[in-house]
Amino acid sequence: MGNTQITFIGAGNMAASIIGGLCKQGLPANNINASNPDQAQLQALKNAYGINTFTDNDRAAKNADIIVLAVKPQIMRQVCEQLAPHLNGQQLIISIAAGINCSSLSRWLGTATIVRCMPNTPALIQQGVSGLYATAQVSAAQRQQAEQLLGAVGLAIWLEDEQLIDAVTAVSGSGPAYFFLLIEAMTQAGIKLGLPAETAAQLAKYTAQGASSMACQSELNATQLRQQVTSPNGTTEAAINALQAGGFNALVDTAVSSAAARSQQLAQQLSE
């Protein structure tokens, strides 16, 4: 990203993860600024990466080419309206706050050069996936910058319809919790079958990790991979049949649809 100056408004876990990813990619620490009211959080970032830190958002944003809004959705309007007089209209604004649409951000900031994204928590270990949406005012070069920035913590996928952010939230934003729940359930089932608790937990966690890695690295899709491991009249088929008889696919569909509906509700409330 060359000599691009990047400012993070908010220095929580997700911002810290992106900053760490950018530094690993070779972006000079002096090109990264972060502001936050918590001095301890800022000091931790400064100690870890050597970046510039501020308690004043306006000073942090001065001369920035990219401003990443990483504050809680509930205070986003206040932060944006205070920041607006200090923007020059040329900066790229990237929001990683859930539920705040580009229209509201544009109204509060006085600029429409905005990329909205929905990362997920595996970004904290540089294995996340983010859905990105850019307004029409974002240039091709700025789109590339946004992709590089989110790419520092995982996979970045562009959306051409902002409304699809709700679907991204439901599938990948909330998605890690679905897998954690499955790991929990598999662990408890293993314990019930007589395995020591730690052994059951390790078997469940590392099986999930291995299956995920296979799915990401294989040229086969998930259906084909499942079929490969499901021998006729075997143990896996017995388990799959039980899951399907219990309405597994329909239950997952209902769960993901419920998350998307809730995302829409929260977006309406937060963007008013």
C-alpha positions as YAML, in Angstrom:
chain: A
units: angstrom
residues:
- id: 1
  name: MET
  ca: [0.00, 0.00, 0.00]
- id: 2
  name: GLY
  ca: [3.05, 2.20, -0.44]
- id: 3
  name: ASN
  ca: [3.05, 5.42, 1.56]
- id: 4
  name: THR
  ca: [-0.66, 5.26, 2.29]
- id: 5
  name: GLN
  ca: [-1.55, 6.74, 5.67]
- id: 6
  name: ILE
  ca: [-4.17, 4.68, 7.49]
- id: 7
  name: THR
  ca: [-6.03, 5.80, 10.59]
- id: 8
  name: PHE
  ca: [-8.11, 3.53, 12.81]
- id: 9
  name: ILE
  ca: [-10.83, 5.26, 14.79]
- id: 10
  name: GLY
  ca: [-11.27, 2.75, 17.59]
- id: 11
  name: ALA
  ca: [-8.58, 0.33, 18.73]
- id: 12
  name: GLY
  ca: [-10.43, -2.79, 19.83]
- id: 13
  name: ASN
  ca: [-9.67, -6.41, 18.96]
- id: 14
  name: MET
  ca: [-10.66, -6.23, 15.29]
- id: 15
  name: ALA
  ca: [-8.71, -3.03, 14.65]
- id: 16
  name: ALA
  ca: [-5.69, -4.51, 16.45]
- id: 17
  name: SER
  ca: [-5.92, -7.64, 14.32]
- id: 18
  name: ILE
  ca: [-5.98, -5.65, 11.05]
- id: 19
  name: ILE
  ca: [-3.09, -3.48, 12.25]
- id: 20
  name: GLY
  ca: [-1.10, -6.62, 13.05]
- id: 21
  name: GLY
  ca: [-1.88, -8.07, 9.63]
- id: 22
  name: LEU
  ca: [-0.81, -4.87, 7.85]
- id: 23
  name: CYS
  ca: [2.47, -4.79, 9.76]
- id: 24
  name: LYS
  ca: [3.12, -8.44, 8.84]
- id: 25
  name: GLN
  ca: [2.58, -7.49, 5.20]
- id: 26
  name: GLY
  ca: [5.30, -4.88, 5.50]
- id: 27
  name: LEU
  ca: [3.36, -1.62, 5.85]
- id: 28
  name: PRO
  ca: [5.61, 0.74, 7.87]
- id: 29
  name: ALA
  ca: [4.33, 1.30, 11.42]
- id: 30
  name: ASN
  ca: [4.72, 5.06, 10.93]
- id: 31
  name: ASN
  ca: [1.98, 4.87, 8.26]
- id: 32
  name: ILE
  ca: [-0.55, 3.57, 10.78]
- id: 33
  name: ASN
  ca: [-2.42, 5.72, 13.30]
- id: 34
  name: ALA
  ca: [-4.96, 4.65, 15.90]
- id: 35
  name: SER
  ca: [-7.16, 6.65, 18.21]
- id: 36
  name: ASN
  ca: [-9.04, 5.43, 21.26]
- id: 37
  name: PRO
  ca: [-10.10, 6.91, 24.61]
- id: 38
  name: ASP
  ca: [-8.50, 3.98, 26.46]
- id: 39
  name: GLN
  ca: [-4.82, 4.82, 26.92]
- id: 40
  name: ALA
  ca: [-3.98, 1.24, 27.97]
- id: 41
  name: GLN
  ca: [-5.27, -0.16, 24.67]
- id: 42
  name: LEU
  ca: [-3.27, 2.41, 22.74]
- id: 43
  name: GLN
  ca: [-0.10, 1.66, 24.69]
- id: 44
  name: ALA
  ca: [-0.51, -2.06, 24.02]
- id: 45
  name: LEU
  ca: [-0.73, -1.36, 20.27]
- id: 46
  name: LYS
  ca: [2.24, 0.98, 20.39]
- id: 47
  name: ASN
  ca: [4.30, -1.61, 22.27]
- id: 48
  name: ALA
  ca: [3.31, -4.41, 19.88]
- id: 49
  name: TYR
  ca: [3.68, -2.62, 16.54]
- id: 50
  name: GLY
  ca: [5.24, 0.81, 17.06]
- id: 51
  name: ILE
  ca: [2.33, 2.67, 15.42]
- id: 52
  name: ASN
  ca: [1.26, 6.25, 16.12]
- id: 53
  name: THR
  ca: [-1.45, 6.55, 18.77]
- id: 54
  name: PHE
  ca: [-3.83, 9.35, 19.71]
- id: 55
  name: THR
  ca: [-6.67, 9.95, 22.14]
- id: 56
  name: ASP
  ca: [-8.05, 12.62, 19.79]
- id: 57
  name: ASN
  ca: [-9.87, 11.32, 16.68]
- id: 58
  name: ASP
  ca: [-9.37, 14.57, 14.80]
- id: 59
  name: ARG
  ca: [-5.59, 14.54, 15.21]
- id: 60
  name: ALA
  ca: [-5.41, 10.87, 14.26]
- id: 61
  name: ALA
  ca: [-7.42, 11.45, 11.07]
- id: 62
  name: LYS
  ca: [-5.35, 14.45, 9.94]
- id: 63
  name: ASN
  ca: [-3.52, 13.68, 6.65]
- id: 64
  name: ALA
  ca: [-4.97, 10.15, 6.51]
- id: 65
  name: ASP
  ca: [-5.67, 8.58, 3.12]
- id: 66
  name: ILE
  ca: [-7.84, 5.83, 4.61]
- id: 67
  name: ILE
  ca: [-9.93, 6.09, 7.76]
- id: 68
  name: VAL
  ca: [-11.17, 2.84, 9.27]
- id: 69
  name: LEU
  ca: [-14.20, 3.25, 11.52]
- id: 70
  name: ALA
  ca: [-13.87, 0.53, 14.14]
- id: 71
  name: VAL
  ca: [-16.08, 1.83, 16.94]
- id: 72
  name: LYS
  ca: [-19.21, 0.24, 18.38]
- id: 73
  name: PRO
  ca: [-22.32, 0.80, 16.24]
- id: 74
  name: GLN
  ca: [-24.12, 2.53, 19.10]
- id: 75
  name: ILE
  ca: [-21.64, 5.44, 19.12]
- id: 76
  name: MET
  ca: [-20.96, 5.56, 15.37]
- id: 77
  name: ARG
  ca: [-23.20, 8.57, 14.65]
- id: 78
  name: GLN
  ca: [-21.59, 10.67, 17.39]
- id: 79
  name: VAL
  ca: [-18.08, 9.74, 16.23]
- id: 80
  name: CYS
  ca: [-18.88, 10.46, 12.57]
- id: 81
  name: GLU
  ca: [-20.51, 13.82, 13.21]
- id: 82
  name: GLN
  ca: [-17.54, 14.95, 15.30]
- id: 83
  name: LEU
  ca: [-15.13, 13.75, 12.61]
- id: 84
  name: ALA
  ca: [-17.01, 15.26, 9.63]
- id: 85
  name: PRO
  ca: [-15.63, 18.85, 9.82]
- id: 86
  name: HIS
  ca: [-12.08, 17.49, 9.70]
- id: 87
  name: LEU
  ca: [-12.48, 15.43, 6.51]
- id: 88
  name: ASN
  ca: [-11.33, 16.76, 3.12]
- id: 89
  name: GLY
  ca: [-13.63, 14.63, 0.94]
- id: 90
  name: GLN
  ca: [-10.72, 12.71, -0.60]
- id: 91
  name: GLN
  ca: [-10.25, 10.04, 2.05]
- id: 92
  name: LEU
  ca: [-11.55, 6.51, 1.72]
- id: 93
  name: ILE
  ca: [-13.79, 5.64, 4.66]
- id: 94
  name: ILE
  ca: [-13.96, 1.96, 5.63]
- id: 95
  name: SER
  ca: [-16.54, 0.90, 8.20]
- id: 96
  name: ILE
  ca: [-16.30, -2.43, 9.99]
- id: 97
  name: ALA
  ca: [-19.26, -1.65, 12.26]
- id: 98
  name: ALA
  ca: [-22.22, -4.00, 11.98]
- id: 99
  name: GLY
  ca: [-25.60, -2.63, 11.00]
- id: 100
  name: ILE
  ca: [-24.72, 0.90, 9.84]
- id: 101
  name: ASN
  ca: [-25.53, 1.39, 6.16]
- id: 102
  name: CYS
  ca: [-23.60, 3.56, 3.71]
- id: 103
  name: SER
  ca: [-26.44, 6.05, 3.40]
- id: 104
  name: SER
  ca: [-26.32, 6.84, 7.12]
- id: 105
  name: LEU
  ca: [-22.53, 6.98, 7.18]
- id: 106
  name: SER
  ca: [-22.54, 9.36, 4.21]
- id: 107
  name: ARG
  ca: [-25.12, 11.61, 5.87]
- id: 108
  name: TRP
  ca: [-23.20, 11.75, 9.15]
- id: 109
  name: LEU
  ca: [-19.74, 12.16, 7.57]
- id: 110
  name: GLY
  ca: [-20.56, 14.43, 4.64]
- id: 111
  name: THR
  ca: [-18.77, 12.13, 2.18]
- id: 112
  name: ALA
  ca: [-19.90, 9.19, 0.06]
- id: 113
  name: THR
  ca: [-16.53, 7.55, -0.56]
- id: 114
  name: ILE
  ca: [-17.31, 4.60, 1.67]
- id: 115
  name: VAL
  ca: [-16.58, 0.88, 1.84]
- id: 116
  name: ARG
  ca: [-18.69, -1.09, 4.26]
- id: 117
  name: CYS
  ca: [-17.49, -4.49, 5.36]
- id: 118
  name: MET
  ca: [-18.49, -7.38, 7.60]
- id: 119
  name: PRO
  ca: [-15.49, -9.32, 8.94]
- id: 120
  name: ASN
  ca: [-15.75, -12.26, 11.34]
- id: 121
  name: THR
  ca: [-13.87, -13.20, 14.50]
- id: 122
  name: PRO
  ca: [-11.31, -15.60, 12.91]
- id: 123
  name: ALA
  ca: [-9.84, -12.37, 11.54]
- id: 124
  name: LEU
  ca: [-8.29, -12.13, 15.00]
- id: 125
  name: ILE
  ca: [-5.93, -14.95, 13.95]
- id: 126
  name: GLN
  ca: [-5.65, -13.75, 10.31]
- id: 127
  name: GLN
  ca: [-8.07, -16.45, 9.13]
- id: 128
  name: GLY
  ca: [-11.19, -14.38, 8.69]
- id: 129
  name: VAL
  ca: [-13.49, -13.77, 5.77]
- id: 130
  name: SER
  ca: [-15.07, -10.38, 5.03]
- id: 131
  name: GLY
  ca: [-17.85, -9.25, 2.74]
- id: 132
  name: LEU
  ca: [-17.17, -5.79, 1.24]
- id: 133
  name: TYR
  ca: [-19.47, -3.29, -0.46]
- id: 134
  name: ALA
  ca: [-18.28, -0.04, -2.07]
- id: 135
  name: THR
  ca: [-20.34, 3.02, -2.99]
- id: 136
  name: ALA
  ca: [-20.18, 4.31, -6.57]
- id: 137
  name: GLN
  ca: [-17.83, 7.12, -5.46]
- id: 138
  name: VAL
  ca: [-15.07, 4.65, -4.50]
- id: 139
  name: SER
  ca: [-12.40, 4.47, -7.21]
- id: 140
  name: ALA
  ca: [-10.87, 1.27, -8.56]
- id: 141
  name: ALA
  ca: [-7.62, 2.11, -6.74]
- id: 142
  name: GLN
  ca: [-9.48, 2.64, -3.48]
- id: 143
  name: ARG
  ca: [-11.34, -0.66, -3.91]
- id: 144
  name: GLN
  ca: [-7.94, -2.33, -4.26]
- id: 145
  name: GLN
  ca: [-6.74, -0.60, -1.08]
- id: 146
  name: ALA
  ca: [-9.80, -1.78, 0.84]
- id: 147
  name: GLU
  ca: [-9.30, -5.33, -0.41]
- id: 148
  name: GLN
  ca: [-5.64, -5.27, 0.63]
- id: 149
  name: LEU
  ca: [-6.54, -3.91, 4.06]
- id: 150
  name: LEU
  ca: [-9.15, -6.58, 4.82]
- id: 151
  name: GLY
  ca: [-6.99, -9.15, 3.04]
- id: 152
  name: ALA
  ca: [-4.45, -8.64, 5.82]
- id: 153
  name: VAL
  ca: [-6.70, -10.71, 8.08]
- id: 154
  name: GLY
  ca: [-8.11, -13.26, 5.65]
- id: 155
  name: LEU
  ca: [-10.26, -13.49, 2.55]
- id: 156
  name: ALA
  ca: [-12.05, -10.39, 1.20]
- id: 157
  name: ILE
  ca: [-15.09, -10.92, -1.03]
- id: 158
  name: TRP
  ca: [-16.82, -8.08, -2.90]
- id: 159
  name: LEU
  ca: [-20.60, -7.67, -2.99]
- id: 160
  name: GLU
  ca: [-22.39, -5.62, -5.63]
- id: 161
  name: ASP
  ca: [-25.56, -5.15, -3.54]
- id: 162
  name: GLU
  ca: [-25.33, -3.60, -0.07]
- id: 163
  name: GLN
  ca: [-28.42, -5.51, 1.08]
- id: 164
  name: LEU
  ca: [-26.39, -8.72, 0.80]
- id: 165
  name: ILE
  ca: [-24.39, -7.60, 3.84]
- id: 166
  name: ASP
  ca: [-27.24, -9.07, 5.93]
- id: 167
  name: ALA
  ca: [-26.71, -12.45, 4.27]
- id: 168
  name: VAL
  ca: [-22.95, -12.21, 4.84]
- id: 169
  name: THR
  ca: [-23.62, -11.40, 8.49]
- id: 170
  name: ALA
  ca: [-25.83, -14.48, 8.78]
- id: 171
  name: VAL
  ca: [-23.49, -16.90, 6.99]
- id: 172
  name: SER
  ca: [-19.96, -15.80, 7.93]
- id: 173
  name: GLY
  ca: [-20.33, -12.98, 10.46]
- id: 174
  name: SER
  ca: [-22.28, -15.15, 12.90]
- id: 175
  name: GLY
  ca: [-21.06, -18.38, 11.31]
- id: 176
  name: PRO
  ca: [-18.12, -19.16, 13.62]
- id: 177
  name: ALA
  ca: [-20.58, -19.59, 16.50]
- id: 178
  name: TYR
  ca: [-22.46, -22.27, 14.56]
- id: 179
  name: PHE
  ca: [-19.27, -24.30, 14.27]
- id: 180
  name: PHE
  ca: [-18.40, -23.71, 17.92]
- id: 181
  name: LEU
  ca: [-21.85, -25.05, 18.81]
- id: 182
  name: LEU
  ca: [-21.25, -28.17, 16.71]
- id: 183
  name: ILE
  ca: [-17.88, -28.69, 18.39]
- id: 184
  name: GLU
  ca: [-19.58, -28.35, 21.78]
- id: 185
  name: ALA
  ca: [-22.23, -30.89, 20.83]
- id: 186
  name: MET
  ca: [-19.70, -33.37, 19.41]
- id: 187
  name: THR
  ca: [-17.57, -33.02, 22.53]
- id: 188
  name: GLN
  ca: [-20.52, -33.75, 24.82]
- id: 189
  name: ALA
  ca: [-21.53, -36.73, 22.67]
- id: 190
  name: GLY
  ca: [-17.99, -38.10, 22.92]
- id: 191
  name: ILE
  ca: [-18.00, -37.71, 26.71]
- id: 192
  name: LYS
  ca: [-21.34, -39.51, 26.85]
- id: 193
  name: LEU
  ca: [-19.74, -42.40, 24.92]
- id: 194
  name: GLY
  ca: [-17.03, -42.66, 27.58]
- id: 195
  name: LEU
  ca: [-14.20, -40.48, 26.26]
- id: 196
  name: PRO
  ca: [-12.31, -38.27, 28.73]
- id: 197
  name: ALA
  ca: [-13.50, -34.68, 28.42]
- id: 198
  name: GLU
  ca: [-10.15, -33.34, 27.16]
- id: 199
  name: THR
  ca: [-9.82, -36.14, 24.62]
- id: 200
  name: ALA
  ca: [-13.36, -35.58, 23.32]
- id: 201
  name: ALA
  ca: [-12.70, -31.83, 23.01]
- id: 202
  name: GLN
  ca: [-9.44, -32.36, 21.09]
- id: 203
  name: LEU
  ca: [-11.03, -34.89, 18.74]
- id: 204
  name: ALA
  ca: [-13.92, -32.51, 17.99]
- id: 205
  name: LYS
  ca: [-11.78, -29.37, 17.56]
- id: 206
  name: TYR
  ca: [-9.12, -30.89, 15.36]
- id: 207
  name: THR
  ca: [-11.64, -32.81, 13.28]
- id: 208
  name: ALA
  ca: [-13.37, -29.48, 12.57]
- id: 209
  name: GLN
  ca: [-10.03, -27.88, 11.70]
- id: 210
  name: GLY
  ca: [-9.06, -30.71, 9.37]
- id: 211
  name: ALA
  ca: [-12.42, -30.82, 7.62]
- id: 212
  name: SER
  ca: [-12.36, -27.05, 7.12]
- id: 213
  name: SER
  ca: [-8.85, -27.14, 5.69]
- id: 214
  name: MET
  ca: [-9.84, -29.93, 3.29]
- id: 215
  name: ALA
  ca: [-12.90, -27.99, 2.16]
- id: 216
  name: CYS
  ca: [-10.84, -24.84, 1.53]
- id: 217
  name: GLN
  ca: [-7.98, -26.60, -0.26]
- id: 218
  name: SER
  ca: [-9.87, -29.20, -2.29]
- id: 219
  name: GLU
  ca: [-11.18, -28.67, -5.82]
- id: 220
  name: LEU
  ca: [-14.22, -30.74, -4.78]
- id: 221
  name: ASN
  ca: [-17.23, -29.04, -3.23]
- id: 222
  name: ALA
  ca: [-18.56, -29.85, 0.24]
- id: 223
  name: THR
  ca: [-21.20, -32.24, -1.10]
- id: 224
  name: GLN
  ca: [-18.59, -34.25, -3.00]
- id: 225
  name: LEU
  ca: [-16.25, -34.36, 0.00]
- id: 226
  name: ARG
  ca: [-19.07, -35.57, 2.24]
- id: 227
  name: GLN
  ca: [-20.00, -38.27, -0.25]
- id: 228
  name: GLN
  ca: [-16.38, -39.45, -0.41]
- id: 229
  name: VAL
  ca: [-16.27, -40.14, 3.32]
- id: 230
  name: THR
  ca: [-19.79, -41.62, 3.51]
- id: 231
  name: SER
  ca: [-19.46, -45.30, 2.68]
- id: 232
  name: PRO
  ca: [-22.73, -47.20, 1.99]
- id: 233
  name: ASN
  ca: [-24.08, -48.79, 5.19]
- id: 234
  name: GLY
  ca: [-21.11, -47.46, 7.14]
- id: 235
  name: THR
  ca: [-20.75, -45.50, 10.36]
- id: 236
  name: THR
  ca: [-20.73, -42.09, 8.68]
- id: 237
  name: GLU
  ca: [-23.90, -42.87, 6.74]
- id: 238
  name: ALA
  ca: [-25.62, -43.83, 9.99]
- id: 239
  name: ALA
  ca: [-24.72, -40.48, 11.50]
- id: 240
  name: ILE
  ca: [-25.66, -38.47, 8.38]
- id: 241
  name: ASN
  ca: [-29.00, -40.26, 8.13]
- id: 242
  name: ALA
  ca: [-29.73, -39.41, 11.76]
- id: 243
  name: LEU
  ca: [-28.89, -35.74, 11.20]
- id: 244
  name: GLN
  ca: [-31.04, -35.52, 8.08]
- id: 245
  name: ALA
  ca: [-33.93, -37.38, 9.72]
- id: 246
  name: GLY
  ca: [-33.79, -34.77, 12.47]
- id: 247
  name: GLY
  ca: [-34.21, -31.97, 9.93]
- id: 248
  name: PHE
  ca: [-30.59, -30.80, 10.00]
- id: 249
  name: ASN
  ca: [-30.62, -28.90, 6.67]
- id: 250
  name: ALA
  ca: [-33.94, -27.20, 7.41]
- id: 251
  name: LEU
  ca: [-32.75, -26.25, 10.90]
- id: 252
  name: VAL
  ca: [-29.56, -24.66, 9.55]
- id: 253
  name: ASP
  ca: [-31.62, -22.78, 6.95]
- id: 254
  name: THR
  ca: [-33.95, -21.47, 9.67]
- id: 255
  name: ALA
  ca: [-31.01, -20.46, 11.86]
- id: 256
  name: VAL
  ca: [-29.20, -18.55, 9.10]
- id: 257
  name: SER
  ca: [-32.44, -16.89, 7.95]
- id: 258
  name: SER
  ca: [-33.15, -15.82, 11.54]
- id: 259
  name: ALA
  ca: [-29.70, -14.23, 11.78]
- id: 260
  name: ALA
  ca: [-30.25, -12.36, 8.50]
- id: 261
  name: ALA
  ca: [-33.66, -11.09, 9.66]
- id: 262
  name: ARG
  ca: [-32.17, -9.88, 12.95]
- id: 263
  name: SER
  ca: [-29.36, -8.16, 11.04]
- id: 264
  name: GLN
  ca: [-31.95, -6.26, 9.01]
- id: 265
  name: GLN
  ca: [-33.81, -5.23, 12.19]
- id: 266
  name: LEU
  ca: [-30.65, -3.99, 13.88]
- id: 267
  name: ALA
  ca: [-29.62, -2.09, 10.74]
- id: 268
  name: GLN
  ca: [-32.95, -0.24, 10.73]
- id: 269
  name: GLN
  ca: [-32.59, 0.70, 14.39]
- id: 270
  name: LEU
  ca: [-28.96, 1.80, 14.14]
- id: 271
  name: SER
  ca: [-29.30, 3.76, 10.90]
- id: 272
  name: GLU
  ca: [-32.25, 5.93, 11.93]
...
